[in-house]
Every structure is written in C-alpha cells, then in structure tokens.
Amino acid sequence: MINLISGLDKAGLKIQQISDTVEILNSFPECEKEDRIIDIGDGGTTARFLAALLLKGKRKYVLKMSHKLADRPWNELIKIAQAHGAYAELKNNELHLQGPLRLNQSLEVDCSETTQFATAFRLCYPETMIHPLNLESSTTYWLMNERVIQDLKEPEVSVPLDWSSAAFYLAFGAIHQKIKFPGLCLDTLQADSKFYFILKDLGHIIDEEDGLVVSPVQVSKNLELDMSDALDLVPAMAFYMANQSGQHMMRNVRNLIHKESNRLLEIQKVLDCFKIKNKVSENQIIIYGKSQRDHSFEVYSPPSDHRIVMMTALFMKLYQGGELSEIAAVSKSFPRFFDFLAE
C-alpha cells in the first residue's frame, strides 16, 4: 500500500490521505510530466498494477524492484506490451516501460502462473474486455477484482479486514489460546477466508455479532485440502497442521515457487527446523502433525518473505523461544504483526 501510493505519486497523481481515507484528486495519464524511476520494493500486486497503469502513458518509466520480485513471472506483461505498440523489457532488477499501450476491444491474458496481469489490465483498461485464460488456481482473486470494480462505481469504498493477515492469528488461536477478532466477518471473495470454513468445520470458531472468536480444539482427523484457490494461506495452514496430531496434506501448491520466495522450499525448511516430519513434492505438502511440542530455542534466518517470517514467528512463540531475522519483511502486509504477537 505504501509503495503503491508512493509510485502513483511519482507518476504524477495527487493523493490525499486523511486518517484511514484516501482521495485521488486527478487522473493518469493526463497528470504525467516526465520520465521517472520508481522504486517499488517487493510487492507483486503493486508492481503489476503500476506496470499496467504506466503503459497508458507516453513517458519512459523504470520500476526498480527486489531481486526476488524480478524473478517472478513477467513474460505475459512483456508479451502483451510488445504485441500492442508499447515497450516493456526486464533488465536485471528493473522493468523498463513506455506506452501508450493500444489494446483492441478484447484481450486474452494467460493466468497459468499469476492472475495479477489479468486483474491489473481489467482495472486499468475498463474499455477492453479482458479474457483470463488458464484460470485454474486463482479464480477467487479474479472474482474479488470484479467486485472491486463494481464497488468503485460508488462515491466511497470501504475496504474489509484482511483474511490473509488474520490467518496467522487464527491459526495460533486454534492451537494455543482463545482470541477474539472484532470486525472480522466472512468475505467469500477473499481467497484466504477459506480458513473460516476449515476452522468452523473443526469446531474452532464461534461467530459473534461484532466479529468472531477462535479457540483451541483437539482434532482427531487427518486433513486433506486443495489449496489451489488460497495459496497465501498455506504457511498459516502449515503451522496449524504441524501442531495437530495426524497426517495432513495440502494439494495443488505448485505455484508457491513463484511467491516472494520459493515457499514450497522455505516451508519445508521451517518444518525441519522445528522437527516436524514432512514430505514436500512439486505439488503437495504432507505434514505429520503432533500435539506434543519440543520446546527449544531455535535460530532461523528466513528469506525476506513476510508470510514465511510470520509462520516462523508463530512456531517460536508457541515453542517458547527463538531468534528470527528479516522481521522487517512483515511491513509489506502487516506492519504491527510483532506488536500483536507480543501481546
């Protein structure tokens, strides 16, 4: 959010923030003035939306990004830009762009590796009919984007609480202690709200008028889940499974390799660190959970991946100790994560 607002500001948009309200006072590309270099860090959603938007303009732009973000899929955007009169090229950790992109009445976008180009073009080019192809693992994200477009027709838009961030504390509450979540309501167009149905079915969740409460319950069943529609939930789910007795499986997790880190590999490293038996293959994770915990002080250096850092922190909190680096990574999605964890 912070990097996106900064990027939009550098592109010439006037943005006014008052408390929790954001107001945009002009429009792009009418506001663009000169060539710009914009540092966007490691936010995939920010990068792909900003790239699609900047291709509407005529100036030259360079998006500077983290090494891992540069390694994530960019071919579809580059292919579309080159096929429709614009310029896009990835040079090391920089995406070089120049429009204007001239789209026809319809555009097919391959979503086999990510939906974020399809959703970005849908938001930035409302006059073009966007056809997402190979939408096998992220249908919910596309549908949520469609709802956002409808909401934006209203004079004011309220953003619901984020299930992706809440998932880590939901997992911790379901394992260790009763936690109340004021204002957190089921939102089926957020992919990670899938966790609500999982925990509700297992008896962890009680709905209240102003939110919900999650409490520990001993589960006596093996879980087998298709995670294709909620890949960001996998790290929190792995923590939960690791601390519930049984042989648990998450399927269709192949695209985790394209996240801020290779999350398939990193989740396995975290499980190994905390002595949780597991088997990780190209497209599934099997976790042999246990309710007895080995309380030991672990030192762990994860990649700069917010969800891997949060997952590791939950293990250390539950297992009563540890030393964790790269904690600044949580600022990408949940800056106060460690404040709440301390409480």
KADA-V378906 format. One record per backbone hydrogen bond with DSSP energy under -1.0 kcal/mol. NH is the residue of the N-H (numbers start at 1). CO is the residue of the C=O. E is the energy in kcal/mol with one decimal. If there is no record, write none. Layout:
NH & CO & E
NH & CO & E
This chain:
5 & 1 & -2.5
6 & 2 & -2.3
7 & 3 & -2.4
8 & 4 & -2.7
9 & 5 & -2.2
10 & 6 & -2.1
11 & 7 & -1.4
12 & 9 & -1.3
13 & 8 & -2.2
16 & 23 & -3.2
18 & 21 & -2.2
21 & 18 & -2.1
23 & 16 & -2.7
25 & 14 & -3.0
31 & 27 & -1.3
32 & 29 & -1.6
36 & 60 & -2.0
38 & 62 & -3.3
40 & 64 & -3.1
43 & 40 & -1.1
47 & 43 & -2.6
48 & 44 & -2.4
49 & 45 & -2.1
50 & 46 & -2.5
51 & 47 & -2.4
52 & 48 & -1.9
53 & 49 & -2.4
54 & 50 & -2.8
55 & 51 & -1.3
56 & 53 & -2.0
57 & 54 & -1.6
61 & 97 & -2.6
62 & 36 & -2.0
63 & 95 & -2.7
64 & 38 & -2.7
65 & 93 & -2.4
66 & 41 & -2.8
70 & 66 & -2.1
71 & 67 & -1.2
72 & 69 & -1.0
78 & 74 & -2.2
79 & 75 & -2.8
80 & 76 & -2.2
81 & 77 & -2.7
82 & 78 & -2.4
83 & 79 & -1.7
86 & 81 & -2.4
87 & 98 & -2.9
89 & 96 & -2.0
91 & 94 & -3.4
94 & 91 & -1.8
95 & 63 & -2.3
96 & 89 & -3.1
97 & 61 & -2.9
98 & 87 & -2.1
101 & 55 & -2.8
102 & 84 & -2.7
107 & 129 & -2.6
109 & 131 & -2.4
111 & 133 & -2.8
119 & 115 & -2.5
120 & 116 & -1.7
121 & 117 & -2.6
122 & 118 & -2.0
123 & 119 & -2.0
124 & 120 & -2.4
125 & 121 & -2.3
128 & 125 & -2.0
129 & 105 & -3.2
131 & 107 & -3.4
133 & 109 & -3.2
136 & 134 & -2.1
142 & 138 & -1.5
143 & 139 & -2.3
144 & 140 & -2.5
145 & 141 & -2.0
146 & 142 & -1.8
147 & 143 & -1.9
148 & 144 & -2.2
149 & 145 & -2.0
150 & 146 & -1.8
151 & 147 & -2.8
152 & 148 & -2.2
153 & 150 & -1.3
154 & 151 & -2.1
166 & 162 & -1.9
167 & 163 & -1.8
170 & 166 & -2.5
171 & 167 & -2.4
172 & 168 & -2.0
173 & 169 & -2.6
174 & 170 & -2.3
175 & 171 & -1.1
176 & 172 & -3.0
179 & 214 & -2.5
181 & 212 & -3.2
183 & 210 & -3.8
184 & 181 & -1.4
190 & 187 & -2.2
193 & 190 & -2.1
194 & 191 & -1.5
195 & 192 & -1.8
196 & 193 & -1.2
198 & 194 & -1.8
199 & 195 & -2.9
200 & 196 & -2.7
201 & 197 & -2.2
202 & 198 & -1.3
203 & 200 & -1.2
204 & 199 & -2.7
206 & 213 & -2.6
208 & 211 & -2.5
211 & 208 & -1.4
212 & 181 & -1.2
213 & 206 & -2.6
214 & 179 & -2.6
215 & 204 & -2.0
217 & 174 & -1.0
225 & 249 & -2.6
227 & 251 & -2.3
230 & 227 & -1.9
233 & 230 & -1.3
234 & 231 & -1.4
237 & 233 & -2.5
238 & 234 & -2.7
239 & 235 & -1.8
240 & 236 & -2.1
241 & 237 & -2.9
242 & 238 & -2.3
244 & 241 & -1.5
246 & 289 & -1.3
248 & 287 & -3.1
249 & 223 & -2.9
250 & 285 & -2.5
251 & 225 & -3.1
252 & 283 & -1.2
253 & 283 & -1.0
256 & 253 & -2.1
257 & 254 & -1.6
258 & 255 & -1.6
259 & 256 & -1.5
263 & 256 & -1.8
263 & 261 & -1.7
266 & 262 & -2.4
267 & 263 & -2.7
268 & 264 & -1.5
269 & 265 & -2.0
270 & 266 & -2.3
271 & 267 & -2.5
272 & 268 & -2.6
273 & 269 & -2.4
274 & 270 & -1.8
275 & 272 & -1.7
276 & 271 & -3.0
279 & 286 & -2.3
281 & 284 & -2.6
285 & 250 & -2.3
286 & 279 & -2.9
287 & 248 & -3.0
288 & 277 & -2.6
289 & 246 & -2.2
289 & 287 & -1.1
290 & 242 & -2.1
295 & 293 & -1.0
296 & 294 & -1.0
300 & 323 & -2.9
305 & 303 & -2.5
309 & 305 & -2.5
310 & 306 & -2.3
311 & 307 & -2.2
312 & 308 & -2.4
313 & 309 & -2.3
314 & 310 & -1.8
315 & 311 & -1.6
316 & 312 & -2.1
317 & 313 & -2.5
318 & 314 & -2.6
319 & 315 & -2.9
321 & 316 & -2.8
323 & 298 & -2.9
325 & 300 & -1.5
329 & 326 & -1.7
330 & 327 & -1.5
331 & 328 & -1.7
332 & 329 & -1.6
333 & 330 & -1.2
334 & 330 & -3.4
337 & 334 & -2.1
340 & 336 & -2.2
341 & 337 & -2.1
342 & 338 & -1.9
